[in-house]
Amino acid sequence: EQKDGFRGYNLQKCKVCGLTVHERCYGMSLTKSKNLDFVCKACASIGTKVEVNKPSILGTSSRSKEQIRVQERPTECVLCDVRDGIHAMHPLFDTHGPEGRQLVISA
């Protein structure tokens, strides 16, 4: 199958929300075919529990941990100006290494 998209990178489409991502840009292994079961990170997070540091502050770790359940697909991006709709969301972590927990940013 011929590759498509930017610089010939293969595109994958989320079967839940329809988001299309470049494999390389999204941090996936490069393939030569479409994965009909691909689910983006945002859709895959729905219903999962995420352990976060409390308070959740960028660049720090905390002894206090809290678990939160992801209730719906996030639509607001803290890295760019997208405020609604479908967007290639990536989880952010508050610090590097094994102590890092997913960052939760208040609205």
Biopython code that builds the backbone (N, CA, C, O; Angstrom):
import numpy as np
from Bio.PDB.StructureBuilder import StructureBuilder

atoms = [
    (1, "GLU", "N", (0.846, -1.182, 0.000)),
    (1, "GLU", "CA", (0.000, 0.000, 0.000)),
    (1, "GLU", "C", (0.888, 1.241, 0.000)),
    (1, "GLU", "O", (1.885, 1.293, 0.720)),
    (2, "GLN", "N", (0.535, 2.223, -0.793)),
    (2, "GLN", "CA", (1.313, 3.460, -0.862)),
    (2, "GLN", "C", (1.056, 4.307, 0.374)),
    (2, "GLN", "O", (-0.078, 4.434, 0.837)),
    (3, "LYS", "N", (2.134, 4.886, 0.901)),
    (3, "LYS", "CA", (1.982, 5.766, 2.057)),
    (3, "LYS", "C", (1.347, 7.071, 1.637)),
    (3, "LYS", "O", (1.407, 7.454, 0.468)),
    (4, "ASP", "N", (0.742, 7.751, 2.583)),
    (4, "ASP", "CA", (0.083, 9.015, 2.294)),
    (4, "ASP", "C", (0.512, 10.058, 3.324)),
    (4, "ASP", "O", (1.243, 9.742, 4.263)),
    (5, "GLY", "N", (0.067, 11.279, 3.151)),
    (5, "GLY", "CA", (0.342, 12.294, 4.143)),
    (5, "GLY", "C", (1.688, 12.968, 3.975)),
    (5, "GLY", "O", (2.398, 12.737, 2.997)),
    (6, "PHE", "N", (2.030, 13.812, 4.950)),
    (6, "PHE", "CA", (3.229, 14.633, 4.963)),
    (6, "PHE", "C", (4.485, 13.788, 4.802)),
    (6, "PHE", "O", (4.697, 12.852, 5.571)),
    (7, "ARG", "N", (5.312, 14.098, 3.825)),
    (7, "ARG", "CA", (6.577, 13.408, 3.558)),
    (7, "ARG", "C", (6.409, 11.891, 3.399)),
    (7, "ARG", "O", (7.330, 11.118, 3.663)),
    (8, "GLY", "N", (5.224, 11.491, 2.966)),
    (8, "GLY", "CA", (4.990, 10.075, 2.719)),
    (8, "GLY", "C", (4.720, 9.241, 3.956)),
    (8, "GLY", "O", (4.665, 8.015, 3.864)),
    (9, "TYR", "N", (4.546, 9.877, 5.128)),
    (9, "TYR", "CA", (4.247, 9.105, 6.331)),
    (9, "TYR", "C", (2.835, 8.553, 6.239)),
    (9, "TYR", "O", (1.929, 9.213, 5.728)),
    (10, "ASN", "N", (2.659, 7.353, 6.731)),
    (10, "ASN", "CA", (1.362, 6.711, 6.723)),
    (10, "ASN", "C", (0.438, 7.387, 7.736)),
    (10, "ASN", "O", (0.870, 7.751, 8.830)),
    (11, "LEU", "N", (-0.814, 7.549, 7.376)),
    (11, "LEU", "CA", (-1.815, 8.123, 8.265)),
    (11, "LEU", "C", (-2.670, 7.017, 8.865)),
    (11, "LEU", "O", (-2.990, 6.035, 8.194)),
    (12, "GLN", "N", (-3.038, 7.180, 10.135)),
    (12, "GLN", "CA", (-3.950, 6.252, 10.795)),
    (12, "GLN", "C", (-5.160, 7.041, 11.283)),
    (12, "GLN", "O", (-5.031, 8.184, 11.721)),
    (13, "LYS", "N", (-6.335, 6.423, 11.204)),
    (13, "LYS", "CA", (-7.588, 7.081, 11.571)),
    (13, "LYS", "C", (-8.207, 6.375, 12.773)),
    (13, "LYS", "O", (-8.394, 5.158, 12.764)),
    (14, "CYS", "N", (-8.527, 7.164, 13.822)),
    (14, "CYS", "CA", (-9.146, 6.622, 15.036)),
    (14, "CYS", "C", (-10.541, 6.096, 14.697)),
    (14, "CYS", "O", (-11.346, 6.790, 14.078)),
    (15, "LYS", "N", (-10.809, 4.861, 15.113)),
    (15, "LYS", "CA", (-12.105, 4.266, 14.809)),
    (15, "LYS", "C", (-13.214, 4.822, 15.705)),
    (15, "LYS", "O", (-14.390, 4.565, 15.447)),
    (16, "VAL", "N", (-12.867, 5.578, 16.752)),
    (16, "VAL", "CA", (-13.872, 6.139, 17.659)),
    (16, "VAL", "C", (-14.265, 7.553, 17.245)),
    (16, "VAL", "O", (-15.448, 7.838, 17.059)),
    (17, "CYS", "N", (-13.274, 8.448, 17.099)),
    (17, "CYS", "CA", (-13.574, 9.868, 16.842)),
    (17, "CYS", "C", (-13.282, 10.318, 15.416)),
    (17, "CYS", "O", (-13.722, 11.391, 15.004)),
    (18, "GLY", "N", (-12.543, 9.506, 14.659)),
    (18, "GLY", "CA", (-12.227, 9.852, 13.276)),
    (18, "GLY", "C", (-10.981, 10.704, 13.100)),
    (18, "GLY", "O", (-10.666, 11.094, 11.976)),
    (19, "LEU", "N", (-10.261, 11.006, 14.182)),
    (19, "LEU", "CA", (-9.027, 11.783, 14.104)),
    (19, "LEU", "C", (-8.018, 11.047, 13.235)),
    (19, "LEU", "O", (-7.841, 9.837, 13.379)),
    (20, "THR", "N", (-7.354, 11.768, 12.334)),
    (20, "THR", "CA", (-6.313, 11.185, 11.491)),
    (20, "THR", "C", (-4.966, 11.748, 11.927)),
    (20, "THR", "O", (-4.800, 12.962, 12.049)),
    (21, "VAL", "N", (-3.993, 10.844, 12.164)),
    (21, "VAL", "CA", (-2.670, 11.263, 12.641)),
    (21, "VAL", "C", (-1.584, 10.641, 11.776)),
    (21, "VAL", "O", (-1.765, 9.560, 11.218)),
    (22, "HIS", "N", (-0.441, 11.340, 11.668)),
    (22, "HIS", "CA", (0.744, 10.753, 11.047)),
    (22, "HIS", "C", (1.367, 9.804, 12.067)),
    (22, "HIS", "O", (1.515, 10.161, 13.236)),
    (23, "GLU", "N", (1.725, 8.621, 11.640)),
    (23, "GLU", "CA", (2.325, 7.656, 12.562)),
    (23, "GLU", "C", (3.559, 8.239, 13.249)),
    (23, "GLU", "O", (3.668, 8.175, 14.474)),
    (24, "ARG", "N", (4.473, 8.795, 12.490)),
    (24, "ARG", "CA", (5.720, 9.308, 13.069)),
    (24, "ARG", "C", (5.432, 10.468, 14.039)),
    (24, "ARG", "O", (6.001, 10.513, 15.130)),
    (25, "CYS", "N", (4.566, 11.390, 13.653)),
    (25, "CYS", "CA", (4.259, 12.546, 14.510)),
    (25, "CYS", "C", (3.590, 12.124, 15.816)),
    (25, "CYS", "O", (3.757, 12.772, 16.849)),
    (26, "TYR", "N", (2.836, 11.033, 15.755)),
    (26, "TYR", "CA", (2.068, 10.575, 16.923)),
    (26, "TYR", "C", (2.865, 9.587, 17.785)),
    (26, "TYR", "O", (2.369, 9.095, 18.799)),
    (27, "GLY", "N", (4.107, 9.304, 17.368)),
    (27, "GLY", "CA", (4.964, 8.428, 18.148)),
    (27, "GLY", "C", (4.669, 6.948, 17.977)),
    (27, "GLY", "O", (4.957, 6.145, 18.865)),
    (28, "MET", "N", (4.097, 6.590, 16.841)),
    (28, "MET", "CA", (3.759, 5.190, 16.568)),
    (28, "MET", "C", (4.866, 4.531, 15.765)),
    (28, "MET", "O", (5.684, 5.212, 15.147)),
    (29, "SER", "N", (4.891, 3.208, 15.775)),
    (29, "SER", "CA", (5.783, 2.465, 14.894)),
    (29, "SER", "C", (5.309, 2.674, 13.463)),
    (29, "SER", "O", (4.108, 2.698, 13.195)),
    (30, "LEU", "N", (6.259, 2.823, 12.546)),
    (30, "LEU", "CA", (5.900, 3.048, 11.152)),
    (30, "LEU", "C", (5.434, 1.744, 10.521)),
    (30, "LEU", "O", (6.040, 0.691, 10.722)),
    (31, "THR", "N", (4.343, 1.827, 9.752)),
    (31, "THR", "CA", (3.775, 0.651, 9.099)),
    (31, "THR", "C", (3.572, 0.934, 7.619)),
    (31, "THR", "O", (3.810, 2.046, 7.148)),
    (32, "LYS", "N", (3.135, -0.077, 6.900)),
    (32, "LYS", "CA", (2.831, 0.079, 5.481)),
    (32, "LYS", "C", (1.344, -0.124, 5.208)),
    (32, "LYS", "O", (0.923, -0.158, 4.052)),
    (33, "SER", "N", (0.553, -0.259, 6.265)),
    (33, "SER", "CA", (-0.877, -0.510, 6.070)),
    (33, "SER", "C", (-1.709, 0.242, 7.101)),
    (33, "SER", "O", (-1.181, 0.778, 8.075)),
    (34, "LYS", "N", (-3.002, 0.272, 6.873)),
    (34, "LYS", "CA", (-3.930, 0.933, 7.792)),
    (34, "LYS", "C", (-4.284, -0.019, 8.927)),
    (34, "LYS", "O", (-4.502, -1.210, 8.705)),
    (35, "ASN", "N", (-4.340, 0.510, 10.135)),
    (35, "ASN", "CA", (-4.771, -0.260, 11.295)),
    (35, "ASN", "C", (-6.228, 0.096, 11.550)),
    (35, "ASN", "O", (-6.513, 1.159, 12.102)),
    (36, "LEU", "N", (-7.144, -0.764, 11.162)),
    (36, "LEU", "CA", (-8.576, -0.486, 11.292)),
    (36, "LEU", "C", (-9.033, -0.469, 12.746)),
    (36, "LEU", "O", (-10.146, -0.027, 13.032)),
    (37, "ASP", "N", (-8.192, -0.946, 13.674)),
    (37, "ASP", "CA", (-8.523, -0.948, 15.102)),
    (37, "ASP", "C", (-7.815, 0.168, 15.874)),
    (37, "ASP", "O", (-7.840, 0.172, 17.104)),
    (38, "PHE", "N", (-7.185, 1.113, 15.170)),
    (38, "PHE", "CA", (-6.460, 2.204, 15.831)),
    (38, "PHE", "C", (-7.419, 3.080, 16.639)),
    (38, "PHE", "O", (-8.461, 3.504, 16.139)),
    (39, "VAL", "N", (-7.049, 3.344, 17.895)),
    (39, "VAL", "CA", (-7.794, 4.259, 18.771)),
    (39, "VAL", "C", (-6.787, 5.287, 19.278)),
    (39, "VAL", "O", (-5.745, 4.915, 19.818)),
    (40, "CYS", "N", (-7.086, 6.575, 19.112)),
    (40, "CYS", "CA", (-6.165, 7.636, 19.543)),
    (40, "CYS", "C", (-6.027, 7.648, 21.069)),
    (40, "CYS", "O", (-6.847, 7.065, 21.778)),
    (41, "LYS", "N", (-4.991, 8.312, 21.561)),
    (41, "LYS", "CA", (-4.706, 8.353, 23.000)),
    (41, "LYS", "C", (-5.843, 8.985, 23.792)),
    (41, "LYS", "O", (-6.145, 8.544, 24.901)),
    (42, "ALA", "N", (-6.474, 10.011, 23.235)),
    (42, "ALA", "CA", (-7.559, 10.688, 23.954)),
    (42, "ALA", "C", (-8.769, 9.766, 24.108)),
    (42, "ALA", "O", (-9.344, 9.681, 25.193)),
    (43, "CYS", "N", (-9.158, 9.078, 23.040)),
    (43, "CYS", "CA", (-10.300, 8.161, 23.122)),
    (43, "CYS", "C", (-9.970, 6.954, 23.993)),
    (43, "CYS", "O", (-10.833, 6.466, 24.723)),
    (44, "ALA", "N", (-8.729, 6.465, 23.926)),
    (44, "ALA", "CA", (-8.320, 5.313, 24.727)),
    (44, "ALA", "C", (-8.313, 5.643, 26.219)),
    (44, "ALA", "O", (-8.414, 4.739, 27.049)),
    (45, "SER", "N", (-8.196, 6.912, 26.567)),
    (45, "SER", "CA", (-8.136, 7.298, 27.981)),
    (45, "SER", "C", (-9.508, 7.316, 28.650)),
    (45, "SER", "O", (-9.588, 7.311, 29.879)),
    (46, "ILE", "N", (-10.579, 7.337, 27.876)),
    (46, "ILE", "CA", (-11.934, 7.419, 28.444)),
    (46, "ILE", "C", (-12.202, 6.190, 29.312)),
    (46, "ILE", "O", (-12.020, 5.052, 28.881)),
    (47, "GLY", "N", (-12.637, 6.449, 30.543)),
    (47, "GLY", "CA", (-12.963, 5.368, 31.471)),
    (47, "GLY", "C", (-11.791, 4.843, 32.259)),
    (47, "GLY", "O", (-11.967, 3.974, 33.113)),
    (48, "THR", "N", (-10.585, 5.350, 31.996)),
    (48, "THR", "CA", (-9.417, 4.872, 32.732)),
    (48, "THR", "C", (-9.169, 5.732, 33.963)),
    (48, "THR", "O", (-9.623, 6.874, 34.045)),
    (49, "LYS", "N", (-8.443, 5.165, 34.914)),
    (49, "LYS", "CA", (-8.018, 5.922, 36.089)),
    (49, "LYS", "C", (-6.593, 6.386, 35.850)),
    (49, "LYS", "O", (-5.756, 5.624, 35.364)),
    (50, "VAL", "N", (-6.320, 7.640, 36.194)),
    (50, "VAL", "CA", (-5.005, 8.229, 36.025)),
    (50, "VAL", "C", (-4.519, 8.683, 37.395)),
    (50, "VAL", "O", (-5.227, 9.399, 38.104)),
    (51, "GLU", "N", (-3.299, 8.264, 37.771)),
    (51, "GLU", "CA", (-2.722, 8.718, 39.032)),
    (51, "GLU", "C", (-1.986, 10.020, 38.790)),
    (51, "GLU", "O", (-1.134, 10.100, 37.905)),
    (52, "VAL", "N", (-2.308, 11.034, 39.566)),
    (52, "VAL", "CA", (-1.680, 12.346, 39.417)),
    (52, "VAL", "C", (-1.059, 12.758, 40.744)),
    (52, "VAL", "O", (-1.497, 12.328, 41.812)),
    (53, "ASN", "N", (-0.030, 13.599, 40.658)),
    (53, "ASN", "CA", (0.525, 14.201, 41.864)),
    (53, "ASN", "C", (-0.431, 15.280, 42.333)),
    (53, "ASN", "O", (-1.052, 15.959, 41.516)),
    (54, "LYS", "N", (-0.553, 15.444, 43.641)),
    (54, "LYS", "CA", (-1.425, 16.481, 44.185)),
    (54, "LYS", "C", (-0.601, 17.356, 45.107)),
    (54, "LYS", "O", (-0.141, 16.860, 46.136)),
    (55, "PRO", "N", (-0.388, 18.622, 44.803)),
    (55, "PRO", "CA", (-0.925, 19.330, 43.631)),
    (55, "PRO", "C", (-0.164, 18.954, 42.365)),
    (55, "PRO", "O", (0.987, 18.524, 42.435)),
    (56, "SER", "N", (-0.803, 19.113, 41.214)),
    (56, "SER", "CA", (-0.222, 18.781, 39.924)),
    (56, "SER", "C", (0.451, 20.034, 39.365)),
    (56, "SER", "O", (-0.197, 20.888, 38.760)),
    (57, "ILE", "N", (1.779, 20.125, 39.582)),
    (57, "ILE", "CA", (2.539, 21.309, 39.184)),
    (57, "ILE", "C", (3.665, 20.881, 38.258)),
    (57, "ILE", "O", (4.417, 19.961, 38.580)),
    (58, "LEU", "N", (3.786, 21.531, 37.127)),
    (58, "LEU", "CA", (4.795, 21.195, 36.131)),
    (58, "LEU", "C", (6.195, 21.276, 36.733)),
    (58, "LEU", "O", (6.539, 22.267, 37.378)),
    (59, "GLY", "N", (7.012, 20.222, 36.520)),
    (59, "GLY", "CA", (8.392, 20.212, 36.965)),
    (59, "GLY", "C", (8.602, 19.752, 38.381)),
    (59, "GLY", "O", (9.729, 19.783, 38.876)),
    (60, "THR", "N", (7.546, 19.321, 39.055)),
    (60, "THR", "CA", (7.687, 18.873, 40.440)),
    (60, "THR", "C", (6.998, 17.534, 40.645)),
    (60, "THR", "O", (6.154, 17.121, 39.850)),
    (61, "SER", "N", (7.371, 16.875, 41.713)),
    (61, "SER", "CA", (6.734, 15.631, 42.124)),
    (61, "SER", "C", (6.208, 15.843, 43.531)),
    (61, "SER", "O", (6.700, 16.709, 44.255)),
    (62, "SER", "N", (5.231, 15.074, 43.917)),
    (62, "SER", "CA", (4.628, 15.240, 45.230)),
    (62, "SER", "C", (4.482, 13.881, 45.895)),
    (62, "SER", "O", (4.308, 12.868, 45.217)),
    (63, "ARG", "N", (4.551, 13.858, 47.208)),
    (63, "ARG", "CA", (4.328, 12.608, 47.933)),
    (63, "ARG", "C", (2.849, 12.243, 47.939)),
    (63, "ARG", "O", (2.488, 11.078, 48.103)),
    (64, "SER", "N", (2.010, 13.238, 47.761)),
    (64, "SER", "CA", (0.573, 13.015, 47.766)),
    (64, "SER", "C", (0.093, 12.680, 46.356)),
    (64, "SER", "O", (0.337, 13.435, 45.415)),
    (65, "LYS", "N", (-0.587, 11.547, 46.215)),
    (65, "LYS", "CA", (-1.091, 11.102, 44.924)),
    (65, "LYS", "C", (-2.617, 11.053, 44.977)),
    (65, "LYS", "O", (-3.218, 10.876, 46.037)),
    (66, "GLU", "N", (-3.215, 11.212, 43.818)),
    (66, "GLU", "CA", (-4.663, 11.141, 43.714)),
    (66, "GLU", "C", (-5.007, 10.418, 42.414)),
    (66, "GLU", "O", (-4.329, 10.597, 41.403)),
    (67, "GLN", "N", (-6.058, 9.604, 42.442)),
    (67, "GLN", "CA", (-6.505, 8.955, 41.220)),
    (67, "GLN", "C", (-7.761, 9.659, 40.721)),
    (67, "GLN", "O", (-8.687, 9.927, 41.487)),
    (68, "ILE", "N", (-7.774, 9.952, 39.427)),
    (68, "ILE", "CA", (-8.960, 10.538, 38.816)),
    (68, "ILE", "C", (-9.385, 9.638, 37.657)),
    (68, "ILE", "O", (-8.551, 8.970, 37.044)),
    (69, "ARG", "N", (-10.669, 9.623, 37.364)),
    (69, "ARG", "CA", (-11.187, 8.842, 36.244)),
    (69, "ARG", "C", (-11.498, 9.787, 35.091)),
    (69, "ARG", "O", (-12.175, 10.800, 35.270)),
    (70, "VAL", "N", (-10.998, 9.446, 33.911)),
    (70, "VAL", "CA", (-11.261, 10.239, 32.711)),
    (70, "VAL", "C", (-12.689, 9.924, 32.277)),
    (70, "VAL", "O", (-13.005, 8.779, 31.953)),
    (71, "GLN", "N", (-13.552, 10.940, 32.270)),
    (71, "GLN", "CA", (-14.975, 10.745, 31.988)),
    (71, "GLN", "C", (-15.330, 10.911, 30.512)),
    (71, "GLN", "O", (-16.247, 10.261, 30.010)),
    (72, "GLU", "N", (-14.593, 11.790, 29.819)),
    (72, "GLU", "CA", (-14.908, 12.057, 28.412)),
    (72, "GLU", "C", (-13.641, 12.434, 27.670)),
    (72, "GLU", "O", (-12.613, 12.733, 28.278)),
    (73, "ARG", "N", (-13.727, 12.415, 26.349)),
    (73, "ARG", "CA", (-12.569, 12.753, 25.521)),
    (73, "ARG", "C", (-12.222, 14.219, 25.730)),
    (73, "ARG", "O", (-13.085, 15.082, 25.565)),
    (74, "PRO", "N", (-10.967, 14.525, 26.093)),
    (74, "PRO", "CA", (-10.591, 15.941, 26.229)),
    (74, "PRO", "C", (-10.665, 16.639, 24.874)),
    (74, "PRO", "O", (-10.376, 16.037, 23.841)),
    (75, "THR", "N", (-11.052, 17.905, 24.887)),
    (75, "THR", "CA", (-11.145, 18.667, 23.637)),
    (75, "THR", "C", (-10.315, 19.936, 23.674)),
    (75, "THR", "O", (-10.061, 20.529, 22.626)),
    (76, "GLU", "N", (-9.883, 20.371, 24.859)),
    (76, "GLU", "CA", (-9.096, 21.599, 24.972)),
    (76, "GLU", "C", (-7.626, 21.241, 25.126)),
    (76, "GLU", "O", (-7.258, 20.447, 25.992)),
    (77, "CYS", "N", (-6.779, 21.839, 24.269)),
    (77, "CYS", "CA", (-5.351, 21.559, 24.301)),
    (77, "CYS", "C", (-4.614, 22.655, 25.073)),
    (77, "CYS", "O", (-4.831, 23.843, 24.837)),
    (78, "VAL", "N", (-3.739, 22.244, 25.999)),
    (78, "VAL", "CA", (-2.970, 23.219, 26.769)),
    (78, "VAL", "C", (-1.703, 23.639, 26.032)),
    (78, "VAL", "O", (-1.017, 24.564, 26.466)),
    (79, "LEU", "N", (-1.384, 22.970, 24.921)),
    (79, "LEU", "CA", (-0.175, 23.287, 24.172)),
    (79, "LEU", "C", (-0.418, 24.239, 23.008)),
    (79, "LEU", "O", (0.522, 24.879, 22.535)),
    (80, "CYS", "N", (-1.638, 24.345, 22.545)),
    (80, "CYS", "CA", (-1.932, 25.227, 21.414)),
    (80, "CYS", "C", (-3.271, 25.922, 21.671)),
    (80, "CYS", "O", (-3.803, 25.850, 22.778)),
    (81, "ASP", "N", (-3.805, 26.579, 20.674)),
    (81, "ASP", "CA", (-5.027, 27.355, 20.892)),
    (81, "ASP", "C", (-6.310, 26.604, 20.540)),
    (81, "ASP", "O", (-7.365, 27.229, 20.437)),
    (82, "VAL", "N", (-6.254, 25.288, 20.353)),
    (82, "VAL", "CA", (-7.461, 24.517, 20.079)),
    (82, "VAL", "C", (-8.280, 24.420, 21.359)),
    (82, "VAL", "O", (-7.775, 23.954, 22.381)),
    (83, "ARG", "N", (-9.525, 24.849, 21.317)),
    (83, "ARG", "CA", (-10.379, 24.888, 22.506)),
    (83, "ARG", "C", (-11.559, 23.929, 22.437)),
    (83, "ARG", "O", (-12.231, 23.704, 23.444)),
    (84, "ASP", "N", (-11.820, 23.361, 21.266)),
    (84, "ASP", "CA", (-12.917, 22.403, 21.158)),
    (84, "ASP", "C", (-12.714, 21.535, 19.925)),
    (84, "ASP", "O", (-11.841, 21.806, 19.101)),
    (85, "GLY", "N", (-13.519, 20.497, 19.806)),
    (85, "GLY", "CA", (-13.438, 19.630, 18.644)),
    (85, "GLY", "C", (-12.404, 18.528, 18.795)),
    (85, "GLY", "O", (-11.910, 18.261, 19.890)),
    (86, "ILE", "N", (-12.089, 17.902, 17.685)),
    (86, "ILE", "CA", (-11.186, 16.763, 17.669)),
    (86, "ILE", "C", (-9.762, 17.258, 17.397)),
    (86, "ILE", "O", (-9.531, 18.024, 16.462)),
    (87, "HIS", "N", (-8.820, 16.814, 18.219)),
    (87, "HIS", "CA", (-7.441, 17.275, 18.143)),
    (87, "HIS", "C", (-6.533, 16.131, 18.595)),
    (87, "HIS", "O", (-6.938, 15.323, 19.431)),
    (88, "ALA", "N", (-5.333, 16.049, 18.067)),
    (88, "ALA", "CA", (-4.391, 14.978, 18.437)),
    (88, "ALA", "C", (-3.817, 15.248, 19.818)),
    (88, "ALA", "O", (-2.729, 15.811, 19.939)),
    (89, "MET", "N", (-4.528, 14.857, 20.844)),
    (89, "MET", "CA", (-4.125, 15.113, 22.221)),
    (89, "MET", "C", (-3.062, 14.114, 22.670)),
    (89, "MET", "O", (-3.164, 12.918, 22.398)),
    (90, "HIS", "N", (-2.038, 14.621, 23.361)),
    (90, "HIS", "CA", (-0.989, 13.792, 23.935)),
    (90, "HIS", "C", (-1.007, 14.010, 25.443)),
    (90, "HIS", "O", (-1.176, 15.143, 25.894)),
    (91, "PRO", "N", (-0.836, 12.954, 26.232)),
    (91, "PRO", "CA", (-0.768, 13.178, 27.675)),
    (91, "PRO", "C", (0.498, 13.951, 28.038)),
    (91, "PRO", "O", (1.548, 13.755, 27.425)),
    (92, "LEU", "N", (0.396, 14.813, 29.017)),
    (92, "LEU", "CA", (1.535, 15.569, 29.535)),
    (92, "LEU", "C", (1.884, 15.021, 30.909)),
    (92, "LEU", "O", (1.006, 14.593, 31.657)),
    (93, "PHE", "N", (3.173, 15.037, 31.238)),
    (93, "PHE", "CA", (3.599, 14.556, 32.542)),
    (93, "PHE", "C", (4.263, 15.693, 33.309)),
    (93, "PHE", "O", (4.937, 16.539, 32.722)),
    (94, "ASP", "N", (4.065, 15.706, 34.631)),
    (94, "ASP", "CA", (4.530, 16.832, 35.435)),
    (94, "ASP", "C", (6.030, 16.845, 35.650)),
    (94, "ASP", "O", (6.592, 17.906, 35.922)),
    (95, "THR", "N", (6.695, 15.717, 35.540)),
    (95, "THR", "CA", (8.139, 15.661, 35.693)),
    (95, "THR", "C", (8.675, 14.439, 34.961)),
    (95, "THR", "O", (7.925, 13.509, 34.663)),
    (96, "HIS", "N", (9.962, 14.441, 34.674)),
    (96, "HIS", "CA", (10.603, 13.358, 33.935)),
    (96, "HIS", "C", (10.893, 12.178, 34.855)),
    (96, "HIS", "O", (11.120, 12.364, 36.050)),
    (97, "GLY", "N", (10.885, 10.984, 34.312)),
    (97, "GLY", "CA", (11.298, 9.810, 35.062)),
    (97, "GLY", "C", (10.153, 9.065, 35.718)),
    (97, "GLY", "O", (8.985, 9.367, 35.471)),
    (98, "PRO", "N", (10.486, 8.081, 36.564)),
    (98, "PRO", "CA", (9.469, 7.212, 37.154)),
    (98, "PRO", "C", (8.536, 7.920, 38.131)),
    (98, "PRO", "O", (7.447, 7.419, 38.412)),
    (99, "GLU", "N", (8.942, 9.066, 38.647)),
    (99, "GLU", "CA", (8.084, 9.818, 39.565)),
    (99, "GLU", "C", (7.041, 10.665, 38.833)),
    (99, "GLU", "O", (6.115, 11.186, 39.455)),
    (100, "GLY", "N", (7.189, 10.799, 37.530)),
    (100, "GLY", "CA", (6.271, 11.631, 36.751)),
    (100, "GLY", "C", (4.866, 11.058, 36.732)),
    (100, "GLY", "O", (4.676, 9.849, 36.597)),
    (101, "ARG", "N", (3.892, 11.930, 36.867)),
    (101, "ARG", "CA", (2.483, 11.562, 36.802)),
    (101, "ARG", "C", (1.826, 12.461, 35.754)),
    (101, "ARG", "O", (2.303, 13.555, 35.452)),
    (102, "GLN", "N", (0.723, 11.964, 35.218)),
    (102, "GLN", "CA", (0.027, 12.761, 34.211)),
    (102, "GLN", "C", (-0.363, 14.101, 34.805)),
    (102, "GLN", "O", (-0.861, 14.174, 35.929)),
    (103, "LEU", "N", (-0.131, 15.167, 34.038)),
    (103, "LEU", "CA", (-0.395, 16.521, 34.496)),
    (103, "LEU", "C", (-1.862, 16.857, 34.309)),
    (103, "LEU", "O", (-2.434, 16.602, 33.249)),
    (104, "VAL", "N", (-2.461, 17.420, 35.319)),
    (104, "VAL", "CA", (-3.844, 17.875, 35.255)),
    (104, "VAL", "C", (-3.830, 19.381, 35.429)),
    (104, "VAL", "O", (-3.391, 19.889, 36.460)),
    (105, "ILE", "N", (-4.309, 20.095, 34.423)),
    (105, "ILE", "CA", (-4.300, 21.548, 34.457)),
    (105, "ILE", "C", (-5.726, 22.059, 34.652)),
    (105, "ILE", "O", (-6.632, 21.729, 33.888)),
    (106, "SER", "N", (-5.897, 22.855, 35.672)),
    (106, "SER", "CA", (-7.232, 23.400, 35.965)),
    (106, "SER", "C", (-7.676, 24.354, 34.875)),
    (106, "SER", "O", (-6.868, 25.044, 34.253)),
    (107, "ALA", "N", (-8.982, 24.373, 34.661)),
    (107, "ALA", "CA", (-9.546, 25.282, 33.650)),
    (107, "ALA", "C", (-9.503, 26.706, 34.117)),
    (107, "ALA", "O", (-9.935, 27.606, 33.396)),
]
sb = StructureBuilder()
sb.init_structure("model")
sb.init_model(0)
sb.init_chain("A")
sb.init_seg("    ")
for serial, (resi, resn, name, xyz) in enumerate(atoms, 1):
    if name == "N":
        sb.init_residue(resn, " ", resi, " ")
    sb.init_atom(name, np.array(xyz, "f"), 0.0, 1.0, " ", f" {name:<3s}", serial, name[0])
structure = sb.get_structure()
